[in-house]
Amino acid sequence: MKKIGILLILAIAGTHAGAQSISLEKAKEQALQHNRLLSIQQEKVRENEFKVAEARTKNKPMLMASGNYIFNGITKDLAIPAGSFGNLGGNPLPQKDVKLFEGKHNLLLGSVMAYQPISQLGKIKVGVKVAEADVDIAKTQVSKAELGILEGVEKLYYGLLINRKQLDEARVNVLLTQAKLYDVESALAAGKTDEVYKVGLQADLANQEQKILQITNQMEDYQADLKNLLGSTDTTQLVPEELTGLAQTVQPLSWYLNQAQSGNPDIKLAGQTIAKADYGIEAARKDKLPNIGVIGGYTYQNLIADLPGHNYFLGLNLSWNIYDFGKRKAGENQRASQKKQAEEYLAYTRDDVSAKIGKAYRKVTQTQRLVAVAEKAAGFRREEIRLKTNAREAGLKLDKDLLESKANLAKAEQDLYSAQMGLRLALNELENLAGVR
């Protein structure tokens, strides 16, 4: 018995020694701030925002410069010798050497060119829309990740609260079993009972020891998982605060179904994928147009003396892929196929989410009925305690009888608390599916 008592004291003390109290809202806030996977998703949003900025720069002029310097080791002039074309009227053609190119040691060639796209502006605008669609998708993925993290925190938080109630129940059961064992040992000493009853109660105590260990082991696992979600690395135990205002309003099923069409992250992702596919089709169609742009620039050269050393130019640049053996058409069909896949996936996702909402709503209503029944049972157990307390004070009941009723009450309250936590979890799951959190 002493072993059981010591184990129970250590189990209860271990949940509070060096512990830090934390509320559910604080746990959620800390999880969203320190979760590394969520930080990666948020950084993905920033990456796609930079892609939008990059896409918008493509409608601006491009300014390019290039230059070459060459040291010519051996210089030799290039000339047309006199008389190379014969004689005319006794005179050689040409009459003297004509220098075409004067050899130099230092040769310079440089240019600055600007290009402003014109016909591509429509396609660039579509490219910006595609990049913006990627930003929307990344933001929705962040929202989905946040919901998953919050749901994980809630499950672990509620699990720790339920474990605490289970530990309270186990404590009362140990006290009751110890009281029964004391009575049996007294009766055994008086020769009024058999040894088998003592052995049976000792087995019950061993079972209680096992249950306490199972509860404390589960609490340790929940603690570790919760700290991992919160990004906490210290060894301080987290003690969840009791929740207030357990009553929650449940809307009609149709309300959750309607909210999910615009709030569910999976449905939003499917819709955003369709929008991105539409932009892809539009971009593929614009590939058929010729590329026209304004080109202008400045050049410098000292290679050929008879040509201007400084020059500028301005004009239009045209390039057009007239025929590509069906490549553009295949690309357009590919984008159309992607859109069709996205539309089918959206329809599937809507049906799947509706089915999950229906299941979650049934779970909520079922849990509500369990809570109502558990409240009745707990009420009856409290009344039983009141009656037995009065009977004990009148000398009609023993302490063991009252302790037995307290054990029954602890079990009823633990069942009620578990049902209430189950209702909160079921409703949170329903709200997550509807995207209304």
One Martini backbone bead per residue (centre of mass of N, CA, C, O) as a GRO file, in nm:
protein
  437
    1MET     BB    1   0.057   0.063  -0.020
    2LYS     BB    2   0.297   0.259  -0.001
    3LYS     BB    3   0.376   0.239  -0.297
    4ILE     BB    4   0.118   0.358  -0.410
    5GLY     BB    5   0.124   0.627  -0.258
    6ILE     BB    6   0.397   0.726  -0.363
    7LEU     BB    7   0.328   0.712  -0.665
    8LEU     BB    8   0.093   0.913  -0.654
    9ILE     BB    9   0.245   1.155  -0.542
   10LEU     BB   10   0.453   1.170  -0.773
   11ALA     BB   11   0.249   1.203  -1.005
   12ILE     BB   12   0.124   1.467  -0.900
   13ALA     BB   13   0.384   1.632  -0.844
   14GLY     BB   14   0.507   1.604  -1.138
   15THR     BB   15   0.280   1.805  -1.265
   16HIS     BB   16   0.398   2.071  -1.074
   17ALA     BB   17   0.689   2.056  -1.063
   18GLY     BB   18   0.834   2.299  -1.227
   19ALA     BB   19   0.588   2.458  -1.342
   20GLN     BB   20   0.388   2.594  -1.622
   21SER     BB   21   0.145   2.800  -1.684
   22ILE     BB   22  -0.111   2.756  -1.951
   23SER     BB   23  -0.294   2.870  -2.200
   24LEU     BB   24  -0.455   2.817  -2.487
   25GLU     BB   25  -0.394   3.088  -2.627
   26LYS     BB   26  -0.090   3.087  -2.568
   27ALA     BB   27  -0.027   2.823  -2.714
   28LYS     BB   28  -0.117   2.914  -2.993
   29GLU     BB   29   0.065   3.161  -3.023
   30GLN     BB   30   0.336   3.010  -2.987
   31ALA     BB   31   0.303   2.811  -3.223
   32LEU     BB   32   0.286   3.032  -3.452
   33GLN     BB   33   0.573   3.165  -3.384
   34HIS     BB   34   0.770   2.873  -3.363
   35ASN     BB   35   0.699   2.723  -3.611
   36ARG     BB   36   0.890   2.604  -3.870
   37LEU     BB   37   0.693   2.515  -4.092
   38LEU     BB   38   0.540   2.784  -4.096
   39SER     BB   39   0.783   2.961  -4.173
   40ILE     BB   40   0.820   2.834  -4.449
   41GLN     BB   41   0.543   2.913  -4.563
   42GLN     BB   42   0.580   3.221  -4.523
   43GLU     BB   43   0.834   3.241  -4.706
   44LYS     BB   44   0.684   3.153  -4.964
   45VAL     BB   45   0.527   3.412  -4.993
   46ARG     BB   46   0.770   3.599  -5.032
   47GLU     BB   47   0.880   3.465  -5.283
   48ASN     BB   48   0.621   3.522  -5.460
   49GLU     BB   49   0.633   3.830  -5.432
   50PHE     BB   50   0.902   3.857  -5.584
   51LYS     BB   51   0.791   3.737  -5.849
   52VAL     BB   52   0.599   3.968  -5.905
   53ALA     BB   53   0.812   4.190  -5.922
   54GLU     BB   54   0.963   4.057  -6.156
   55ALA     BB   55   0.727   4.051  -6.364
   56ARG     BB   56   0.683   4.370  -6.370
   57THR     BB   57   0.970   4.440  -6.509
   58LYS     BB   58   0.912   4.330  -6.813
   59ASN     BB   59   0.768   4.620  -6.912
   60LYS     BB   60   1.044   4.731  -6.917
   61PRO     BB   61   1.322   4.851  -7.011
   62MET     BB   62   1.616   4.733  -7.170
   63LEU     BB   63   1.959   4.769  -7.061
   64MET     BB   64   2.252   4.735  -7.271
   65ALA     BB   65   2.604   4.642  -7.248
   66SER     BB   66   2.900   4.647  -7.467
   67GLY     BB   67   3.253   4.533  -7.494
   68ASN     BB   68   3.577   4.572  -7.677
   69TYR     BB   69   3.924   4.474  -7.638
   70ILE     BB   70   4.213   4.489  -7.865
   71PHE     BB   71   4.537   4.357  -7.905
   72ASN     BB   72   4.743   4.412  -8.183
   73GLY     BB   73   5.046   4.280  -8.261
   74ILE     BB   74   4.997   4.281  -8.580
   75THR     BB   75   5.032   4.515  -8.829
   76LYS     BB   76   4.810   4.557  -9.125
   77ASP     BB   77   4.730   4.676  -9.412
   78LEU     BB   78   4.437   4.723  -9.614
   79ALA     BB   79   4.472   4.703  -9.975
   80ILE     BB   80   4.441   4.835 -10.307
   81PRO     BB   81   4.617   4.802 -10.561
   82ALA     BB   82   4.751   4.933 -10.823
   83GLY     BB   83   4.587   4.789 -11.104
   84SER     BB   84   4.380   4.561 -11.014
   85PHE     BB   85   4.159   4.657 -11.263
   86GLY     BB   86   4.362   4.769 -11.456
   87ASN     BB   87   4.318   4.960 -11.759
   88LEU     BB   88   4.251   5.318 -11.850
   89GLY     BB   89   4.391   5.483 -12.091
   90GLY     BB   90   4.676   5.395 -11.952
   91ASN     BB   91   4.542   5.372 -11.669
   92PRO     BB   92   4.536   5.272 -11.362
   93LEU     BB   93   4.329   5.043 -11.164
   94PRO     BB   94   4.406   5.206 -10.958
   95GLN     BB   95   4.637   5.465 -10.945
   96LYS     BB   96   4.636   5.385 -10.633
   97ASP     BB   97   4.651   5.299 -10.334
   98VAL     BB   98   4.378   5.153 -10.138
   99LYS     BB   99   4.281   5.207  -9.818
  100LEU     BB  100   4.076   5.004  -9.604
  101PHE     BB  101   4.282   4.922  -9.362
  102GLU     BB  102   4.415   5.020  -9.052
  103GLY     BB  103   4.649   4.915  -8.860
  104LYS     BB  104   4.618   4.831  -8.508
  105HIS     BB  105   4.672   4.776  -8.176
  106ASN     BB  106   4.406   4.938  -8.076
  107LEU     BB  107   4.084   4.797  -8.018
  108LEU     BB  108   3.742   4.931  -8.035
  109LEU     BB  109   3.415   4.803  -7.905
  110GLY     BB  110   3.085   4.957  -7.851
  111SER     BB  111   2.760   4.929  -7.669
  112VAL     BB  112   2.421   5.068  -7.638
  113MET     BB  113   2.105   4.910  -7.547
  114ALA     BB  114   1.748   4.939  -7.608
  115TYR     BB  115   1.439   4.764  -7.492
  116GLN     BB  116   1.083   4.779  -7.585
  117PRO     BB  117   0.811   4.623  -7.525
  118ILE     BB  118   0.484   4.566  -7.684
  119SER     BB  119   0.333   4.293  -7.762
  120GLN     BB  120   0.417   4.161  -7.466
  121LEU     BB  121   0.237   4.304  -7.248
  122GLY     BB  122   0.006   4.100  -7.224
  123LYS     BB  123   0.179   3.857  -7.131
  124ILE     BB  124   0.299   3.996  -6.884
  125LYS     BB  125   0.033   4.040  -6.737
  126VAL     BB  126  -0.026   3.738  -6.708
  127GLY     BB  127   0.230   3.671  -6.547
  128VAL     BB  128   0.145   3.837  -6.301
  129LYS     BB  129  -0.110   3.672  -6.238
  130VAL     BB  130   0.035   3.408  -6.184
  131ALA     BB  131   0.205   3.512  -5.948
  132GLU     BB  132  -0.041   3.599  -5.775
  133ALA     BB  133  -0.160   3.315  -5.754
  134ASP     BB  134   0.079   3.199  -5.594
  135VAL     BB  135   0.032   3.377  -5.348
  136ASP     BB  136  -0.251   3.278  -5.278
  137ILE     BB  137  -0.171   2.984  -5.239
  138ALA     BB  138   0.038   3.032  -5.013
  139LYS     BB  139  -0.162   3.161  -4.812
  140THR     BB  140  -0.350   2.917  -4.791
  141GLN     BB  141  -0.131   2.724  -4.684
  142VAL     BB  142  -0.090   2.879  -4.423
  143SER     BB  143  -0.378   2.852  -4.315
  144LYS     BB  144  -0.374   2.545  -4.309
  145ALA     BB  145  -0.132   2.516  -4.116
  146GLU     BB  146  -0.259   2.670  -3.880
  147LEU     BB  147  -0.496   2.480  -3.833
  148GLY     BB  148  -0.325   2.229  -3.774
  149ILE     BB  149  -0.177   2.344  -3.528
  150LEU     BB  150  -0.424   2.419  -3.354
  151GLU     BB  151  -0.539   2.134  -3.343
  152GLY     BB  152  -0.295   2.004  -3.205
  153VAL     BB  153  -0.299   2.176  -2.948
  154GLU     BB  154  -0.584   2.104  -2.854
  155LYS     BB  155  -0.551   1.799  -2.821
  156LEU     BB  156  -0.321   1.813  -2.610
  157TYR     BB  157  -0.457   1.994  -2.404
  158TYR     BB  158  -0.706   1.816  -2.353
  159GLY     BB  159  -0.548   1.562  -2.280
  160LEU     BB  160  -0.423   1.678  -2.018
  161LEU     BB  161  -0.689   1.737  -1.874
  162ILE     BB  162  -0.793   1.446  -1.875
  163ASN     BB  163  -0.554   1.321  -1.723
  164ARG     BB  164  -0.606   1.475  -1.462
  165LYS     BB  165  -0.880   1.346  -1.405
  166GLN     BB  166  -0.778   1.053  -1.408
  167LEU     BB  167  -0.590   1.093  -1.163
  168ASP     BB  168  -0.811   1.162  -0.961
  169GLU     BB  169  -0.959   0.895  -0.986
  170ALA     BB  170  -0.721   0.713  -0.905
  171ARG     BB  171  -0.688   0.824  -0.619
  172VAL     BB  172  -0.966   0.736  -0.513
  173ASN     BB  173  -0.934   0.433  -0.578
  174VAL     BB  174  -0.698   0.384  -0.390
  175LEU     BB  175  -0.837   0.465  -0.127
  176LEU     BB  176  -1.060   0.254  -0.149
  177THR     BB  177  -0.882   0.001  -0.164
  178GLN     BB  178  -0.738   0.051   0.105
  179ALA     BB  179  -0.991   0.036   0.280
  180LYS     BB  180  -1.069  -0.251   0.204
  181LEU     BB  181  -0.803  -0.384   0.293
  182TYR     BB  182  -0.826  -0.308   0.589
  183ASP     BB  183  -1.086  -0.466   0.646
  184VAL     BB  184  -0.979  -0.745   0.561
  185GLU     BB  185  -0.742  -0.756   0.761
  186SER     BB  186  -0.922  -0.740   1.010
  187ALA     BB  187  -1.095  -0.991   0.945
  188LEU     BB  188  -0.855  -1.186   0.924
  189ALA     BB  189  -0.758  -1.151   1.220
  190ALA     BB  190  -1.058  -1.255   1.320
  191GLY     BB  191  -1.152  -1.495   1.124
  192LYS     BB  192  -1.388  -1.370   0.893
  193THR     BB  193  -1.200  -1.451   0.651
  194ASP     BB  194  -1.028  -1.476   0.347
  195GLU     BB  195  -0.728  -1.457   0.171
  196VAL     BB  196  -0.846  -1.407  -0.116
  197TYR     BB  197  -0.945  -1.111  -0.071
  198LYS     BB  198  -0.668  -0.986  -0.030
  199VAL     BB  199  -0.545  -1.064  -0.300
  200GLY     BB  200  -0.753  -0.918  -0.475
  201LEU     BB  201  -0.688  -0.628  -0.366
  202GLN     BB  202  -0.389  -0.632  -0.442
  203ALA     BB  203  -0.451  -0.650  -0.743
  204ASP     BB  204  -0.601  -0.381  -0.758
  205LEU     BB  205  -0.358  -0.208  -0.677
  206ALA     BB  206  -0.184  -0.291  -0.917
  207ASN     BB  207  -0.379  -0.175  -1.127
  208GLN     BB  208  -0.355   0.116  -1.026
  209GLU     BB  209  -0.056   0.142  -1.082
  210GLN     BB  210  -0.081   0.098  -1.386
  211LYS     BB  211  -0.271   0.336  -1.446
  212ILE     BB  212  -0.088   0.560  -1.345
  213LEU     BB  213   0.142   0.502  -1.542
  214GLN     BB  214  -0.021   0.542  -1.802
  215ILE     BB  215  -0.097   0.836  -1.751
  216THR     BB  216   0.192   0.953  -1.711
  217ASN     BB  217   0.300   0.864  -1.986
  218GLN     BB  218   0.097   1.024  -2.155
  219MET     BB  219   0.171   1.301  -2.042
  220GLU     BB  220   0.463   1.300  -2.142
  221ASP     BB  221   0.392   1.283  -2.441
  222TYR     BB  222   0.218   1.539  -2.456
  223GLN     BB  223   0.435   1.731  -2.360
  224ALA     BB  224   0.638   1.683  -2.590
  225ASP     BB  225   0.447   1.754  -2.826
  226LEU     BB  226   0.375   2.041  -2.732
  227LYS     BB  227   0.663   2.156  -2.729
  228ASN     BB  228   0.715   2.109  -3.027
  229LEU     BB  229   0.489   2.301  -3.127
  230LEU     BB  230   0.605   2.554  -2.949
  231GLY     BB  231   0.928   2.552  -2.951
  232SER     BB  232   1.024   2.405  -2.688
  233THR     BB  233   1.338   2.325  -2.482
  234ASP     BB  234   1.262   2.303  -2.207
  235THR     BB  235   1.190   2.127  -1.883
  236THR     BB  236   0.934   2.258  -1.832
  237GLN     BB  237   0.627   2.212  -1.725
  238LEU     BB  238   0.304   2.201  -1.857
  239VAL     BB  239   0.006   2.368  -1.728
  240PRO     BB  240  -0.308   2.353  -1.794
  241GLU     BB  241  -0.571   2.542  -1.795
  242GLU     BB  242  -0.873   2.586  -1.716
  243LEU     BB  243  -1.178   2.587  -1.864
  244THR     BB  244  -1.410   2.822  -1.982
  245GLY     BB  245  -1.694   2.808  -2.134
  246LEU     BB  246  -1.802   2.519  -2.263
  247ALA     BB  247  -2.023   2.648  -2.403
  248GLN     BB  248  -2.142   2.602  -2.744
  249THR     BB  249  -2.230   2.708  -3.053
  250VAL     BB  250  -2.454   2.550  -3.286
  251GLN     BB  251  -2.500   2.528  -3.607
  252PRO     BB  252  -2.629   2.457  -3.879
  253LEU     BB  253  -2.534   2.258  -4.131
  254SER     BB  254  -2.574   2.463  -4.369
  255TRP     BB  255  -2.376   2.675  -4.263
  256TYR     BB  256  -2.114   2.508  -4.293
  257LEU     BB  257  -2.144   2.446  -4.595
  258ASN     BB  258  -2.139   2.743  -4.692
  259GLN     BB  259  -1.869   2.832  -4.562
  260ALA     BB  260  -1.682   2.623  -4.713
  261GLN     BB  261  -1.688   2.745  -5.008
  262SER     BB  262  -1.491   3.000  -4.890
  263GLY     BB  263  -1.312   2.873  -4.627
  264ASN     BB  264  -1.191   2.626  -4.728
  265PRO     BB  265  -0.870   2.554  -4.814
  266ASP     BB  266  -0.910   2.332  -5.031
  267ILE     BB  267  -1.114   2.488  -5.203
  268LYS     BB  268  -0.939   2.736  -5.251
  269LEU     BB  269  -0.705   2.590  -5.393
  270ALA     BB  270  -0.872   2.479  -5.629
  271GLY     BB  271  -0.968   2.758  -5.735
  272GLN     BB  272  -0.680   2.880  -5.776
  273THR     BB  273  -0.589   2.669  -5.985
  274ILE     BB  274  -0.789   2.752  -6.203
  275ALA     BB  275  -0.695   3.043  -6.237
  276LYS     BB  276  -0.407   2.965  -6.324
  277ALA     BB  277  -0.495   2.801  -6.575
  278ASP     BB  278  -0.623   3.036  -6.726
  279TYR     BB  279  -0.362   3.198  -6.757
  280GLY     BB  280  -0.214   2.980  -6.918
  281ILE     BB  281  -0.399   2.989  -7.165
  282GLU     BB  282  -0.360   3.288  -7.232
  283ALA     BB  283  -0.052   3.270  -7.275
  284ALA     BB  284  -0.056   3.058  -7.505
  285ARG     BB  285  -0.214   3.240  -7.709
  286LYS     BB  286   0.005   3.477  -7.714
  287ASP     BB  287   0.234   3.311  -7.863
  288LYS     BB  288   0.122   3.374  -8.163
  289LEU     BB  289   0.243   3.639  -8.143
  290PRO     BB  290   0.438   3.881  -8.227
  291ASN     BB  291   0.751   4.031  -8.161
  292ILE     BB  292   0.741   4.372  -8.056
  293GLY     BB  293   0.997   4.637  -8.060
  294VAL     BB  294   1.191   4.886  -7.932
  295ILE     BB  295   1.505   5.005  -8.073
  296GLY     BB  296   1.811   5.135  -7.920
  297GLY     BB  297   2.138   5.321  -7.969
  298TYR     BB  298   2.501   5.296  -7.914
  299THR     BB  299   2.819   5.343  -8.096
  300TYR     BB  300   3.168   5.225  -8.093
  301GLN     BB  301   3.461   5.273  -8.325
  302ASN     BB  302   3.825   5.193  -8.448
  303LEU     BB  303   3.864   5.003  -8.700
  304ILE     BB  304   3.718   5.196  -8.919
  305ALA     BB  305   3.783   5.501  -9.040
  306ASP     BB  306   3.541   5.541  -9.261
  307LEU     BB  307   3.376   5.501  -9.018
  308PRO     BB  308   3.191   5.582  -8.769
  309GLY     BB  309   3.267   5.609  -8.433
  310HIS     BB  310   2.987   5.747  -8.387
  311ASN     BB  311   2.659   5.605  -8.305
  312TYR     BB  312   2.305   5.579  -8.384
  313PHE     BB  313   1.986   5.409  -8.309
  314LEU     BB  314   1.641   5.348  -8.446
  315GLY     BB  315   1.372   5.097  -8.395
  316LEU     BB  316   1.245   4.784  -8.497
  317ASN     BB  317   1.150   4.466  -8.356
  318LEU     BB  318   1.115   4.137  -8.515
  319SER     BB  319   0.946   3.831  -8.403
  320TRP     BB  320   0.836   3.510  -8.561
  321ASN     BB  321   0.669   3.210  -8.506
  322ILE     BB  322   0.508   3.073  -8.760
  323TYR     BB  323   0.621   2.763  -8.737
  324ASP     BB  324   0.604   2.457  -8.497
  325PHE     BB  325   0.451   2.183  -8.539
  326GLY     BB  326   0.235   2.221  -8.280
  327LYS     BB  327   0.350   2.335  -8.011
  328ARG     BB  328   0.146   2.554  -7.922
  329LYS     BB  329  -0.106   2.374  -7.926
  330ALA     BB  330  -0.006   2.173  -7.716
  331GLY     BB  331   0.024   2.381  -7.489
  332GLU     BB  332  -0.274   2.466  -7.483
  333ASN     BB  333  -0.388   2.181  -7.425
  334GLN     BB  334  -0.240   2.143  -7.161
  335ARG     BB  335  -0.380   2.378  -7.010
  336ALA     BB  336  -0.668   2.268  -7.049
  337SER     BB  337  -0.619   2.006  -6.892
  338GLN     BB  338  -0.546   2.141  -6.623
  339LYS     BB  339  -0.820   2.275  -6.585
  340LYS     BB  340  -0.992   2.020  -6.582
  341GLN     BB  341  -0.856   1.895  -6.337
  342ALA     BB  342  -0.923   2.130  -6.143
  343GLU     BB  343  -1.232   2.106  -6.169
  344GLU     BB  344  -1.254   1.814  -6.068
  345TYR     BB  345  -1.115   1.866  -5.794
  346LEU     BB  346  -1.319   2.068  -5.689
  347ALA     BB  347  -1.562   1.878  -5.690
  348TYR     BB  348  -1.436   1.668  -5.505
  349THR     BB  349  -1.374   1.854  -5.263
  350ARG     BB  350  -1.662   1.940  -5.205
  351ASP     BB  351  -1.770   1.657  -5.146
  352ASP     BB  352  -1.566   1.581  -4.926
  353VAL     BB  353  -1.623   1.817  -4.731
  354SER     BB  354  -1.923   1.762  -4.695
  355ALA     BB  355  -1.885   1.480  -4.572
  356LYS     BB  356  -1.707   1.572  -4.332
  357ILE     BB  357  -1.913   1.767  -4.212
  358GLY     BB  358  -2.133   1.560  -4.161
  359LYS     BB  359  -1.963   1.387  -3.969
  360ALA     BB  360  -1.888   1.612  -3.766
  361TYR     BB  361  -2.182   1.684  -3.693
  362ARG     BB  362  -2.257   1.411  -3.578
  363LYS     BB  363  -2.042   1.416  -3.358
  364VAL     BB  364  -2.155   1.658  -3.209
  365THR     BB  365  -2.439   1.546  -3.145
  366GLN     BB  366  -2.341   1.293  -3.000
  367THR     BB  367  -2.175   1.444  -2.780
  368GLN     BB  368  -2.409   1.602  -2.662
  369ARG     BB  369  -2.553   1.352  -2.552
  370LEU     BB  370  -2.323   1.259  -2.370
  371VAL     BB  371  -2.318   1.510  -2.191
  372ALA     BB  372  -2.607   1.491  -2.084
  373VAL     BB  373  -2.572   1.214  -1.949
  374ALA     BB  374  -2.322   1.286  -1.774
  375GLU     BB  375  -2.467   1.507  -1.610
  376LYS     BB  376  -2.669   1.322  -1.477
  377ALA     BB  377  -2.472   1.128  -1.341
  378ALA     BB  378  -2.326   1.345  -1.172
  379GLY     BB  379  -2.577   1.442  -1.020
  380PHE     BB  380  -2.641   1.173  -0.880
  381ARG     BB  381  -2.365   1.146  -0.735
  382ARG     BB  382  -2.396   1.401  -0.564
  383GLU     BB  383  -2.651   1.310  -0.418
  384GLU     BB  384  -2.524   1.059  -0.295
  385ILE     BB  385  -2.318   1.212  -0.123
  386ARG     BB  386  -2.519   1.372   0.046
  387LEU     BB  387  -2.668   1.130   0.172
  388LYS     BB  388  -2.415   0.984   0.294
  389THR     BB  389  -2.321   1.214   0.470
  390ASN     BB  390  -2.573   1.221   0.648
  391ALA     BB  391  -2.555   0.919   0.735
  392ARG     BB  392  -2.278   0.936   0.873
  393GLU     BB  393  -2.354   1.154   1.082
  394ALA     BB  394  -2.583   0.941   1.190
  395GLY     BB  395  -2.439   0.642   1.180
  396LEU     BB  396  -2.529   0.471   0.897
  397LYS     BB  397  -2.235   0.517   0.781
  398LEU     BB  398  -1.935   0.462   0.636
  399ASP     BB  399  -1.644   0.575   0.508
  400LYS     BB  400  -1.637   0.369   0.281
  401ASP     BB  401  -1.907   0.444   0.153
  402LEU     BB  402  -1.827   0.736   0.083
  403LEU     BB  403  -1.574   0.664  -0.086
  404GLU     BB  404  -1.727   0.507  -0.303
  405SER     BB  405  -1.892   0.752  -0.400
  406LYS     BB  406  -1.645   0.926  -0.476
  407ALA     BB  407  -1.546   0.737  -0.696
  408ASN     BB  408  -1.801   0.758  -0.869
  409LEU     BB  409  -1.783   1.065  -0.906
  410ALA     BB  410  -1.507   1.076  -1.041
  411LYS     BB  411  -1.596   0.910  -1.286
  412ALA     BB  412  -1.829   1.097  -1.377
  413GLU     BB  413  -1.654   1.356  -1.410
  414GLN     BB  414  -1.459   1.237  -1.613
  415ASP     BB  415  -1.671   1.172  -1.828
  416LEU     BB  416  -1.774   1.460  -1.858
  417TYR     BB  417  -1.507   1.594  -1.935
  418SER     BB  418  -1.450   1.420  -2.184
  419ALA     BB  419  -1.709   1.504  -2.333
  420GLN     BB  420  -1.650   1.808  -2.341
  421MET     BB  421  -1.380   1.786  -2.493
  422GLY     BB  422  -1.500   1.631  -2.733
  423LEU     BB  423  -1.686   1.862  -2.822
  424ARG     BB  424  -1.468   2.071  -2.879
  425LEU     BB  425  -1.317   1.906  -3.090
  426ALA     BB  426  -1.553   1.861  -3.286
  427LEU     BB  427  -1.610   2.165  -3.334
  428ASN     BB  428  -1.329   2.240  -3.436
  429GLU     BB  429  -1.335   2.053  -3.678
  430LEU     BB  430  -1.582   2.182  -3.810
  431GLU     BB  431  -1.459   2.470  -3.835
  432ASN     BB  432  -1.218   2.392  -4.007
  433LEU     BB  433  -1.382   2.288  -4.251
  434ALA     BB  434  -1.536   2.575  -4.280
  435GLY     BB  435  -1.339   2.823  -4.219
  436VAL     BB  436  -1.425   2.989  -3.912
  437ARG     BB  437  -1.147   3.052  -3.727
   0.00000   0.00000   0.00000
